Amino acid sequence: MFAKAFRVKSNTAIKGSDRRKLRADVAAAFPTFGTDQVSALVPGKEELNIVKLYAHRGDVVTVYVCAGNPILFELEKNLYPTVYTLWSYPDLLPTFTTWPLVLEKLVGGADLMLPGLVVPPAGLPQVQKGDLCAIALVGNRAPVAVGVAAMSTAEMLTSGLKGRGFSVLHTYQDHLWRSGDKSSPPSLAPPAQDTPDVNEEKGSVQAEPALQGGMKRLTLEGEDKENGEVQQQLCGEKSLSEAAEDPGVRGLNPEPTDSKTLQEQMDELLQRCFLHALKCQVKKADLPLLTSTFLGSHMFSCCPEGRQLDIKKSSYKKLSKFLRHMQQEQMIQVEELSRGVESIVAVDWRHPSLVKLDPILCDCILEKNEQHTVVKLPWDSLLTRCLERLQPAYQVTFPGQEPIVKKGKICPIDITLAQRASNKKVILKRHSVGRHLGGSVA
C-alpha cells in the first residue's frame, strides 16, 4: 500500500475527545493490550497528530503520528499498527517468519506467498482468514511487515504451503516508514523453540520431510509499474544461499574462471562483499546486527553482477568461521547476545584495509618507480590518486542525437541583452575568452 509515495491531504493535532476515542479503538482492536500499554501507545500529553492521506492507488488512509513516528493507520475503519509500534510490542500480533531475501520484494509491493514461509519446530501460529499478522525475518523477532492472512493456518497446511499467504499492507523501508525517523528494526532474539535448525555445512533447513520442499521454495507475487500484477518466483529445492545464487533469481551468469582455484576466487569474492557491505550499507545505528541478517540483507546484495556468493565453496565453509577471521583482523567484533544467536556489535570503519592493485590500476595510478614495488594501497590513498588523475570533460546533448563528449573545461558563456538604434534589442553571446558566438536578433 505504501510502496510508492502518497499524497498528504491534511495534518492536524488530535483533540482530547479524539484521543480518548483512539484509546478505546486500540483496546477494541487489540484485546491483548493492557490498559497501561494502551496509555503508553496513545499518551495523554505527548504531541499526537492525525494525518489524512491518499495512497498511490487512491485509498484514503488515516495515520496517527506520535513524536514524529507513525504508530497506527486506519483503512476502511480497520486499525493497523506500524512497524514502529510492533518494534515496541513484538508480540502484539501473530508473527510469521520468512527469509531476509524476501524483504526487498515485500518493500516493492509484493504479497507474501506461502512457499516463502519458514516453518519453525513449534509450528505455524494459529490464525483465521482475514486476521491481522506480523512478518519477521529469520533470526530476528522484530516484525518488518504487517499483513492480512489470506487463509487460515489449517488451510495453509492443507494446501501444502502453496498459494498466496498474506496481503501485505505496510513494510519496513516503505514510504510510511520513511515518514518517521527511519530507524532500523531492533535485534530481538526469537524464542528458542521457534528458531529453525540451520545446518551451515550442508546449507539445508531441517524440518519435517513433508514440509521441507515448501520451506525451500520462495514464490512471490508483486506489482509491475506498467502491467499491474506480475508474478515473481524464486523457486526450486534450494537452501537459502542457493536460492540467493540462482541465475533465475538474481540474473547471474556462471562464475568467471581464471588461473586461480574456485576456492581462492570465492575467498576473494567473500571478502569483497564483506568490505562493500560494511562500507556502503551498514551504519552505526544498525548495530548490533544479526550475522544472518548481515549475510542475507547486505552481503548478498553487494555481490557483483555475474558472480555468485557461496560460502560453502570458500575455504571458510561457514559464515561464523569467516566472521571470526574478520574479527581477528580487528575489522569487526562479534558477540553472542543470546544463546545460539551471534550479532556484529562493533565495526572499525577506519581499519586500514588494503586494495590489491590489478594491472589496470597499476598503469593508472602508480608512478614508474612504484610499478614493481607497490602491490596494495589503502582505500583513501587509492581514491585520492584516482581523483588527482581525472581530467575535466563535458558532454553536449542534442535531441535525437548521440551525446558528444569533449575533453577539457567548458568555457563559460556570457549572454547579455543590448539595445541598438530604433529601440532594437539584440542578444550578445560570448565566451569568457572574448570570442563572439552569436549574431543579433530583433
C-alpha positions as CSV (number, residue, x, y, z in Angstrom):
1,M,0.0,0.0,0.0
2,F,2.8,2.4,0.8
3,A,5.3,1.0,-1.7
4,K,5.0,4.3,-3.6
5,A,4.8,7.9,-2.5
6,F,1.5,9.1,-1.0
7,R,-0.2,12.5,-1.0
8,V,-1.0,14.2,2.3
9,K,-4.4,15.8,2.4
10,S,-4.2,17.2,6.0
11,N,-2.2,17.1,9.2
12,T,-3.8,18.3,12.4
13,A,-3.2,17.9,16.1
14,I,-5.6,15.5,17.8
15,K,-8.3,16.7,20.2
16,G,-8.8,15.4,23.7
17,S,-12.0,13.6,22.8
18,D,-10.5,12.1,19.7
19,R,-7.5,10.9,21.8
20,R,-9.8,9.1,24.2
21,K,-11.7,7.6,21.3
22,L,-8.5,6.4,19.8
23,R,-7.6,4.6,23.0
24,A,-10.9,2.9,23.0
25,D,-10.5,1.8,19.4
26,V,-7.0,0.4,20.2
27,A,-8.2,-1.5,23.1
28,A,-11.0,-3.0,21.0
29,A,-8.8,-3.8,18.0
30,F,-6.0,-5.4,20.1
31,P,-7.6,-7.2,23.1
32,T,-4.2,-8.4,24.3
33,F,-3.2,-4.9,25.0
34,G,-3.4,-3.9,28.7
35,T,-4.6,-0.5,29.9
36,D,-1.0,0.6,30.6
37,Q,0.1,-0.4,27.2
38,V,-2.7,1.5,25.5
39,S,-1.9,4.6,27.6
40,A,1.8,4.2,26.6
41,L,1.0,3.9,22.9
42,V,-1.5,6.8,22.9
43,P,-0.1,9.1,25.6
44,G,-2.1,11.8,27.2
45,K,0.3,14.7,27.0
46,E,2.7,14.0,24.1
47,E,2.1,15.5,20.7
48,L,-0.2,13.4,18.6
49,N,-1.3,14.2,15.1
50,I,-3.9,12.9,12.7
51,V,-2.7,12.8,9.1
52,K,-5.1,12.2,6.2
53,L,-3.5,10.9,3.1
54,Y,-4.2,9.3,-0.3
55,A,-2.1,6.2,-1.2
56,H,-0.9,5.8,-4.7
57,R,-3.8,3.6,-5.6
58,G,-6.3,6.1,-4.3
59,D,-7.0,4.6,-0.9
60,V,-7.9,7.1,1.8
61,V,-5.8,6.4,4.9
62,T,-5.7,8.0,8.3
63,V,-2.4,7.9,10.0
64,Y,-1.8,8.6,13.7
65,V,1.7,10.1,14.4
66,C,3.2,10.4,17.8
67,A,6.6,12.1,18.5
68,G,7.3,12.2,14.7
69,N,6.7,8.5,14.1
70,P,3.6,6.9,12.6
71,I,2.2,4.5,15.2
72,L,-1.1,3.4,13.7
73,F,-3.0,3.7,10.4
74,E,-6.7,3.3,9.7
75,L,-8.1,1.9,6.5
76,E,-11.8,1.3,5.9
77,K,-12.5,1.6,9.7
78,N,-9.9,-1.0,10.5
79,L,-6.9,-0.1,12.7
80,Y,-3.4,-1.4,12.0
81,P,-0.1,-1.0,13.9
82,T,3.0,0.2,12.1
83,V,6.4,-1.4,12.3
84,Y,7.4,1.3,14.8
85,T,4.7,0.1,17.1
86,L,5.5,-3.5,16.6
87,W,9.1,-3.0,17.5
88,S,8.0,-1.9,20.9
89,Y,5.3,-4.6,21.2
90,P,6.6,-7.5,19.0
91,D,4.1,-10.0,20.5
92,L,1.1,-7.8,19.7
93,L,0.2,-9.9,16.5
94,P,0.7,-13.5,15.4
95,T,4.1,-13.5,13.8
96,F,5.2,-15.5,10.7
97,T,8.8,-15.8,9.6
98,T,10.4,-15.5,6.1
99,W,13.9,-15.2,4.7
100,P,15.8,-11.9,4.6
101,L,16.0,-12.1,0.8
102,V,12.2,-11.8,0.6
103,L,12.1,-8.4,2.3
104,E,13.2,-6.5,-0.8
105,K,10.2,-7.9,-2.7
106,L,7.8,-7.1,0.0
107,V,9.0,-3.5,0.1
108,G,8.4,-3.3,-3.6
109,G,4.8,-4.1,-3.1
110,A,4.7,-7.9,-3.3
111,D,2.5,-10.1,-1.2
112,L,4.0,-13.0,0.7
113,M,3.4,-16.4,-0.8
114,L,3.2,-19.5,1.4
115,P,6.3,-21.2,-0.1
116,G,8.3,-18.2,1.3
117,L,7.4,-19.1,4.9
118,V,9.9,-20.6,7.3
119,V,8.1,-23.2,9.5
120,P,9.6,-23.3,13.0
121,P,9.8,-26.6,15.0
122,A,6.8,-25.3,17.1
123,G,4.7,-25.0,14.0
124,L,2.9,-22.0,12.5
125,P,0.8,-19.6,14.6
126,Q,-2.9,-20.3,14.5
127,V,-4.8,-17.7,12.6
128,Q,-8.1,-17.4,10.7
129,K,-8.6,-15.9,7.2
130,G,-8.6,-12.1,7.5
131,D,-6.6,-12.0,10.7
132,L,-4.0,-9.3,11.1
133,C,-0.5,-10.7,11.2
134,A,3.1,-9.6,11.5
135,I,6.0,-10.8,9.4
136,A,9.6,-11.1,10.7
137,L,12.9,-12.4,9.3
138,V,14.8,-15.5,10.3
139,G,16.9,-14.8,13.4
140,N,15.1,-11.6,14.5
141,R,11.7,-11.4,16.1
142,A,11.3,-7.7,15.3
143,P,8.5,-7.5,12.6
144,V,9.3,-6.0,9.2
145,A,5.9,-6.1,7.7
146,V,2.1,-6.0,8.5
147,G,-0.4,-8.1,6.5
148,V,-3.7,-9.8,6.5
149,A,-3.9,-13.7,6.3
150,A,-5.4,-14.8,3.0
151,M,-6.4,-18.2,4.6
152,S,-6.4,-19.9,7.9
153,T,-3.5,-21.8,9.3
154,A,-5.3,-25.1,8.7
155,E,-5.9,-24.2,5.1
156,M,-2.2,-23.2,4.7
157,L,-1.1,-26.7,5.8
158,T,-3.8,-28.4,3.8
159,S,-2.6,-26.6,0.7
160,G,0.9,-27.9,1.2
161,L,2.1,-24.3,1.7
162,K,1.2,-23.2,-1.8
163,G,-0.5,-20.0,-2.9
164,R,-0.9,-16.5,-1.5
165,G,-0.4,-16.4,2.2
166,F,-0.7,-12.8,3.2
167,S,-1.8,-9.5,1.7
168,V,1.0,-7.1,2.8
169,L,-0.2,-3.6,3.8
170,H,2.9,-2.0,5.2
171,T,6.6,-2.8,5.5
172,Y,9.9,-1.6,6.9
173,Q,11.5,0.8,4.3
174,D,8.3,1.7,2.6
175,H,7.1,5.3,2.3
176,L,5.0,5.2,5.6
177,W,8.2,4.1,7.4
178,R,10.1,6.8,5.7
179,S,7.7,9.4,7.1
180,G,9.1,8.6,10.6
181,D,12.6,8.7,12.0
182,K,13.8,5.9,9.6
183,S,15.2,3.8,12.4
184,S,16.1,0.2,11.8
185,P,14.5,-2.9,13.4
186,P,15.9,-3.8,16.8
187,S,17.7,-7.1,17.2
188,L,15.2,-9.3,19.1
189,A,16.2,-12.9,19.5
190,P,13.3,-15.3,18.6
191,P,12.1,-17.9,21.1
192,A,14.5,-20.9,21.2
193,Q,11.7,-23.3,20.2
194,D,10.9,-21.1,17.1
195,T,14.5,-20.9,15.8
196,P,14.8,-23.1,12.7
197,D,17.7,-25.6,12.8
198,V,20.1,-24.4,10.1
199,N,22.9,-26.7,9.1
200,E,25.6,-24.5,7.8
201,E,27.7,-27.3,6.5
202,K,25.0,-28.7,4.2
203,G,23.1,-25.4,3.8
204,S,19.8,-27.1,4.4
205,V,16.8,-26.4,6.7
206,Q,15.9,-29.3,9.0
207,A,12.1,-29.8,9.3
208,E,9.5,-32.4,8.8
209,P,10.0,-34.1,5.4
210,A,6.5,-33.2,4.3
211,L,7.3,-29.5,4.8
212,Q,10.9,-29.4,3.5
213,G,10.0,-28.8,-0.1
214,G,7.6,-26.0,0.8
215,M,10.1,-24.3,3.1
216,K,12.8,-24.2,0.5
217,R,10.6,-22.7,-2.3
218,L,10.2,-19.0,-2.4
219,T,7.4,-17.6,-4.5
220,L,6.3,-14.1,-4.6
221,E,3.6,-12.1,-6.4
222,G,4.4,-8.4,-6.8
223,E,3.4,-5.3,-8.7
224,D,4.7,-4.2,-12.1
225,K,4.8,-0.5,-12.7
226,E,3.3,-0.8,-16.2
227,N,1.2,-4.1,-16.2
228,G,-0.3,-4.1,-12.7
229,E,0.4,-7.5,-11.3
230,V,3.3,-9.8,-12.3
231,Q,4.3,-13.0,-10.7
232,Q,7.9,-13.2,-9.5
233,Q,9.2,-16.6,-8.5
234,L,12.2,-17.7,-6.5
235,C,11.7,-21.4,-6.6
236,G,13.4,-24.8,-6.5
237,E,14.6,-27.3,-4.0
238,K,17.3,-25.0,-2.7
239,S,18.8,-23.8,0.6
240,L,18.8,-20.1,1.4
241,S,22.2,-19.4,0.0
242,E,21.5,-21.5,-3.2
243,A,18.2,-19.6,-3.7
244,A,20.1,-16.3,-3.5
245,E,22.6,-17.5,-6.1
246,D,20.0,-19.0,-8.6
247,P,20.6,-17.4,-12.0
248,G,16.9,-17.1,-12.4
249,V,16.6,-15.2,-9.2
250,R,19.5,-12.7,-9.5
251,G,20.1,-12.8,-13.2
252,L,23.6,-14.1,-12.7
253,N,25.9,-15.8,-15.2
254,P,28.3,-18.6,-14.4
255,E,31.4,-17.5,-12.4
256,P,34.3,-16.3,-14.4
257,T,37.3,-18.6,-14.5
258,D,41.0,-17.7,-14.3
259,S,44.2,-19.2,-13.1
260,K,43.1,-19.1,-9.5
261,T,41.2,-22.0,-8.0
262,L,37.5,-21.8,-7.4
263,Q,38.1,-21.7,-3.6
264,E,40.5,-18.8,-4.0
265,Q,38.1,-16.9,-6.2
266,M,35.3,-17.4,-3.6
267,D,37.5,-16.3,-0.8
268,E,38.2,-13.0,-2.6
269,L,34.6,-12.5,-3.5
270,L,33.5,-13.2,0.1
271,Q,35.9,-10.6,1.4
272,R,34.9,-8.1,-1.3
273,C,31.2,-8.4,-0.5
274,F,32.0,-8.2,3.2
275,L,34.0,-4.9,2.9
276,H,31.5,-3.5,0.4
277,A,28.6,-4.2,2.8
278,L,30.4,-2.6,5.7
279,K,31.5,0.4,3.7
280,C,28.2,1.2,1.8
281,Q,25.3,-0.4,3.6
282,V,25.8,-0.9,7.3
283,K,25.6,2.1,9.6
284,K,26.5,2.5,13.2
285,A,22.8,2.8,14.1
286,D,22.2,-0.7,12.7
287,L,24.4,-2.3,15.4
288,P,24.1,-4.8,16.9
289,L,23.3,-6.6,13.7
290,L,22.5,-10.3,13.4
291,T,25.1,-12.1,11.4
292,S,22.3,-13.9,9.5
293,T,20.8,-10.5,8.6
294,F,24.2,-9.1,7.6
295,L,24.7,-12.0,5.2
296,G,21.2,-12.2,3.7
297,S,20.3,-8.4,3.5
298,H,23.7,-6.9,3.0
299,M,26.5,-9.2,1.7
300,F,24.3,-11.0,-0.9
301,S,23.1,-7.6,-2.3
302,C,26.8,-6.5,-2.7
303,C,27.6,-9.4,-4.9
304,P,28.6,-8.0,-8.4
305,E,26.5,-8.9,-11.4
306,G,27.7,-12.1,-13.0
307,R,29.1,-13.6,-9.7
308,Q,27.6,-16.0,-7.2
309,L,28.4,-15.8,-3.5
310,D,28.6,-19.3,-1.9
311,I,30.3,-19.6,1.5
312,K,30.4,-23.4,1.2
313,K,32.7,-23.1,-1.8
314,S,35.2,-20.9,0.1
315,S,38.0,-22.1,2.4
316,Y,35.9,-20.9,5.4
317,K,32.9,-23.2,4.7
318,K,30.8,-21.4,7.4
319,L,29.8,-17.7,7.9
320,S,30.7,-17.9,11.6
321,K,34.3,-19.0,10.7
322,F,34.7,-16.2,8.2
323,L,33.4,-13.6,10.6
324,R,35.8,-14.9,13.3
325,H,38.7,-14.4,10.9
326,M,37.5,-10.8,10.2
327,Q,37.3,-10.3,14.0
328,Q,40.9,-11.5,14.3
329,E,41.8,-8.9,11.6
330,Q,40.1,-6.4,14.1
331,M,37.6,-5.2,11.5
332,I,34.5,-6.3,13.5
333,Q,33.5,-7.5,16.9
334,V,31.1,-10.4,17.1
335,E,29.3,-11.4,20.3
336,E,26.6,-14.0,21.2
337,L,24.0,-11.7,22.6
338,S,21.6,-14.6,23.1
339,R,22.1,-18.3,23.2
340,G,23.0,-19.6,19.7
341,V,22.5,-16.2,18.0
342,E,25.5,-14.1,17.1
343,S,25.5,-10.4,16.2
344,I,28.0,-7.9,14.9
345,V,28.3,-5.4,17.8
346,A,31.1,-3.1,16.5
347,V,32.8,-2.2,13.3
348,D,36.1,-0.4,12.7
349,W,35.3,1.7,9.7
350,R,38.8,3.2,9.9
351,H,40.5,-0.1,9.6
352,P,43.5,0.2,7.2
353,S,42.2,-2.5,4.8
354,L,44.3,-2.6,1.6
355,V,43.2,-2.8,-2.0
356,K,45.1,-5.3,-4.2
357,L,46.0,-3.5,-7.4
358,D,45.3,-5.1,-10.8
359,P,47.3,-4.2,-14.0
360,I,44.8,-1.5,-15.0
361,L,45.0,0.3,-11.6
362,C,48.8,0.0,-11.6
363,D,49.0,1.7,-15.0
364,C,46.6,4.4,-14.0
365,I,47.7,5.5,-10.5
366,L,51.3,4.3,-9.9
367,E,54.5,6.1,-10.7
368,K,57.2,4.3,-12.8
369,N,59.3,3.6,-9.8
370,E,56.3,2.0,-8.0
371,Q,55.3,-0.4,-10.7
372,H,57.2,-3.3,-9.3
373,T,57.2,-2.4,-5.6
374,V,53.6,-1.3,-4.7
375,V,51.0,-4.1,-4.9
376,K,48.4,-2.8,-2.4
377,L,47.1,0.6,-1.3
378,P,44.7,1.8,1.4
379,W,41.2,2.9,0.2
380,D,41.8,6.6,1.0
381,S,45.1,6.6,-0.9
382,L,43.6,4.8,-3.9
383,L,40.7,7.2,-4.2
384,T,43.0,10.3,-3.7
385,R,45.3,9.1,-6.5
386,C,42.4,8.4,-8.8
387,L,40.8,11.8,-8.3
388,E,44.1,13.6,-8.8
389,R,44.5,11.9,-12.3
390,L,41.0,12.7,-13.5
391,Q,40.8,15.3,-16.3
392,P,37.9,17.7,-17.0
393,A,35.4,16.8,-19.7
394,Y,31.9,17.8,-20.7
395,Q,29.1,16.3,-22.7
396,V,26.8,18.2,-25.2
397,T,23.4,16.6,-25.9
398,F,21.1,17.4,-28.8
399,P,17.6,16.0,-29.2
400,G,17.6,12.8,-31.2
401,Q,21.4,12.6,-31.5
402,E,24.1,10.7,-29.7
403,P,25.8,12.8,-26.9
404,I,29.1,14.5,-27.8
405,V,31.8,14.1,-25.2
406,K,34.7,16.6,-25.3
407,K,37.8,16.9,-23.2
408,G,38.9,20.0,-21.3
409,K,37.0,22.5,-19.2
410,I,33.8,24.1,-20.7
411,C,34.2,27.8,-21.1
412,P,31.5,30.0,-19.5
413,I,29.2,31.8,-21.9
414,D,28.1,35.3,-21.2
415,I,24.7,36.3,-22.5
416,T,23.8,40.0,-22.5
417,L,20.9,42.0,-23.9
418,A,21.8,45.2,-25.6
419,Q,19.8,48.0,-27.2
420,R,20.5,49.4,-30.6
421,A,19.1,52.1,-32.8
422,S,15.3,52.3,-33.3
423,N,14.8,50.6,-29.9
424,K,16.1,47.3,-31.4
425,K,17.2,44.7,-28.9
426,V,20.0,42.2,-29.6
427,I,21.3,39.3,-27.7
428,L,25.1,39.0,-27.4
429,K,26.7,35.7,-26.6
430,R,30.4,35.5,-25.9
431,H,32.8,33.0,-24.3
432,S,34.6,34.3,-21.3
433,V,37.7,34.4,-23.5
434,G,36.0,37.0,-25.6
435,R,35.1,35.1,-28.8
436,H,31.8,36.1,-30.4
437,L,29.4,33.2,-30.7
438,G,26.1,34.5,-32.0
439,G,24.5,37.2,-34.0
440,S,21.7,39.5,-33.0
441,V,18.0,39.2,-33.1
442,A,15.3,41.7,-33.0
